[in-house]
Amino acid sequence: MREPDGFRAAVRLVGRAAELARVRDFFAVDADNDRALLLSGEAGVGKSALADAVANTLAADGVLVVRAEGGEFESEVSFATLNQAFLPLLDAMNGLPDAYRIALEAALGFSAETAPEPLVIGNAVLELLNTAAIERPIVLIVDDLPLIDDASAGVLDFVARRLRGSRAGLLAVARSGPRKRLDGIPELELAELDEEASNQLLAARSPRLARVVRRRLLAEARGNPLALLELPAVLTEPQATGLAALPPLLPLTPRLLAAFGARMGKLSPSDRRLLLLAALDGTGDLAIDDLAAAEREGLVRIDTTVEFAHPLIRSAVVAVSTSSERREAHRVLAGGPRRSPERLAWHLAEATVHPDEQVAARLADLADAIMRDGDAAGAAETLTRAAELSPGARERGRRLALAAYLCAEGTGALDTAAALLEEARLADPDIGRCLHAAIAACYVLLGSGGGMDVVAHVLVHAIENVEDPADSALDDALHALNIVCWYGGNLQTWQAFHLAVDRLGPAASPVLALIAKTFPDPARTGRKALADVDAIVDSAYEEQDLTRVVRIATAVRYLDRVGDLRDPLWRVVRQGRDGGPTRRHLTALMHLAVDDVLAGRWDEAARLAVEGLDICGRTGYRFIAWQFQYSQLLLAGGRGDLSTATSLYEKMIRWATPRGVEAAAVSARQAYTLALLGDGDYEAAYRSAIAVTPAGELRSHTPQALWGAFDLVEAAVRTNRHAEAAAHVRALTDAGVADLSPRLAMLVAGAAGLTAPDDTQALHHFERALTLPGASRWRFEFARIQLAYGERLRLARATTQARAQLDAAMLTFRDLGALPWASRAAQVLRAAGRPDPATLLRGELTVQEHEVAQLAAAGLTNKQIAARLLLSPRTVSTHLYHVFPKLGITSRAGLRDALTSLDHGENP
């Protein structure tokens, strides 16, 4: 079977460099061989693609390449293949001796004469090839050798054994296996592509496949290039992106069916029925005694088990069967011995046509098992089938609602969830009281841009009207309501959440009870739960329910304990990358990214944010994207990239405002405050900070206020709002915020140092902040307090101690890439009487030149640099004029890399 042109173009250079070089060398003019080669391999392995590459390579080497290929429609026409091959050589044919010319004209149909004996034609073809090769070497490439006509095959077999020592060559292409033609000539059999090449080919053809889907296709294709290129075409968009489950047996394109099903045509009907049983069984353990015919055809290998020669042969066996044949096979398999409950449920479901509650119940149980394994898409599809087989409207509706919940909460297939919800409503008009239906509806509304008030109403109504307070779905619903309340920031909705949790009393799960105290308003209720935190955090390491792991992380987010959950959260991420539930994968990424920002692992934070945004973009979870933009905004602010920070801030505000997502807007303002502080725009920073919470107040149910507290105090101090700064420190102290975590204790003490009226108190607070257990873990904020401490020490004329704090702060800032903060530390160091040694740059740049270069590298204009350093724009321009040649660059674009090289002691 000849591969299609698109296939041949796509695989031409993937994974075949060694084989291409080998064939090229074989046909070198000075090669000592028979100059006839058979290129063989299984269907779809890329034989024709390699032949194309050989043709192009030889032509580039100056070889004349002529080609022909076999075909079913010409296989009965004598010499049809030779006619194809030699049409380009008509001029050379005219120069042959008359006997050979006349023989070829007759054989190729250019005259009405009777074709002479095969020996004469064979000699004539040899003479034609040798004559054409006088001017330059010639290679004849014949594809699909088994399909060429017998007359041409006989001549080529004759010629192939007489080419040694000539400048002509023959490359024939055929499928692996026994053959009658060109027997005995050298053979190069193409193997399947290796793992690296398979990945490369699949990525080039289908770059947006979900990771779990890519892995499944690689396993099914098993290195076959045709399969790698064509299998993605059989997938729906939800399947390709991981939003819907892949079927147990992948469907095949017509070309794949022809490639992998061709040999079944020789089997008897009874052999094909046996083969269908083996294909649908899928375990390899089926006791089938008589598959000898299939084994002879190379379809299966039989030892102690039945193994298909290629995974796609299983798919082909099923594809050519009828629906009634498949149902009968499933009935037989369901009645077999030693069926596992899971496979029994599947076989019964596939064999059943009419509603059957027993089969539907088995499928529902199977869906639970599938979900426990982390396959939300598979569980949803299984529940959907269970609903189809449910005779009762109520059970059908509830199974559809649960399937919708798994799609909405697990995979992000919100369109599918919406369709399933509509089916559930048609089956059971009261389905709105089902908690899983309500949760699914909330996600669908969020995905479609619904307002937070509407989203909250749907969920609160379902929770308040729950029929059974012991319903296990109530815990899921309340966790969902917690997030909905956070998104909306509506105090009435928060009140409904707290009332619902209080009604449960001791029946509330430990994680739900914890989250109710630590997440909504930790400044007021967080301390009440501190005694329970350690045991719950520790339990995450043995927890098999990964949904509970991410809920624990949410519960301890504002207690700064996510860092204690990194291993369990990475377990969630790894499962998500392998096809596990998408939303909890995103939640784990979000928690890890924020923890990375706070702990100074900024490069990893950036990577996780990009991963999260990519997942949001290809699923229905676009309403979660702002949480990764928040991490990016924090990073941009810390690194002094005000342009990026402003763009992210505006994007978050534009998205959040019309939807009423207060959490996104508040988080954007809290993070943007840092960017404005780094830029030195303290007035704007103060306005941004008090938009989160007023000075002197910790706004109710606004946990972001805790993370922005130090920024608010610094902005107030630097704008001479000392009363407001002091009031805010009092509010933090009165609320006992320092008790919530060592990080918050460090920030509260640092803020107290900023507002202390005399040096003694200030230095005491700073020293306390920096000596708290674990304080140095929060690298950026720790360095900011070191900077503030150093500034105050310098003003107190404690120059030596000031330099120590400033040096340490500057090293951390530089390591993080926090340029504006490093620049500020350098300025204070100079004021303390010692220029930063790194800014001297081995005498090449002056201190001020380096400072100007740093700010320019951060993206500031000359005017902005001048305002920052109290210089004129003309002076800034002059400094840059001198900096560029010293660093060996010609524009601002090269500043960052050149300065980084110098900071690492490299030559520019």
Secondary structure, DSSP 4 states (H G I P E B T S, - for coil): -PPPHHHHHHHTTSS-HHHHHHHHHHT-TT--S-SEEEEEESTTSSHHHHHHHHHHHHHHTT-EEEEEE--GGGTTSTTHHHHHHHGGGHHHHHTS-HHHHHHHHHHTTSSSSPP--HHHHHHHHHHHHHHHTTTS-EEEEEESGGGS-HHHHHHHHHHHTT-TTSSEEEEEEEESS--SSSTTS-EEEPPPP-HHHHHHHHHHH-TT--HHHHHHHHHHHTT-HHHHHHGGGGS-HHHHTTSSPPPSS----HHHHHHHHGGGGGS-HHHHHHHHHHHHH-SS----S--HHHHHTTSEEESSSEEESSHHHHHHHHHTS-HHHHHHHHHHHHTSTT--HHHHHHHHHHH--S--HHHHHHHHHHHHHHHHTT-HHHHHHHHHHHHHT--SHHHHHHHHHHHHHIIIIII--HHHHHHHHHHHHHH-GGGGGSHHHHHHHHHHHHHTT--HHHHHHHHHHHHHT-S-TT-THHHHHHHHHHHHHHHH--HHHHHHHHHHHHHHGGGS-HHHHHHHHHSS-HHHHGGGGHHHHHHHHHHTTT-S-HHHHHHHHHHTGGGT-GGGGHHHHHHHHHHHHTT--HHHHHHHHHHHHHHHHHHT-HHHHHHHHHHHHHHHHHSSGGGGHHHHHHHHHHHHHHHT-HHHHHHHHHHHHHHHHHHT-HHHHHHHHHHHHHHHHHHT-HHHHHHHHHTTS-TT---TT-THHHHTHHHHHHHHHHTT-HHHHHHHHHHHHHTTGGGT-HHHHHHHHHHHHHH-SSHHHHHHHHHHHHHSTTGGGSHHHHHHHHHHHHHHHHHTT-HHHHHHHHHHHHHHHHHHT-HHHHHHHHHHHHHTT---HHHHGGGTS-HHHHHHHHHHHTT--HHHHHHHHT--HHHHHHHHHHHHHHHT-SSGGGHHHHHHHHHTT---
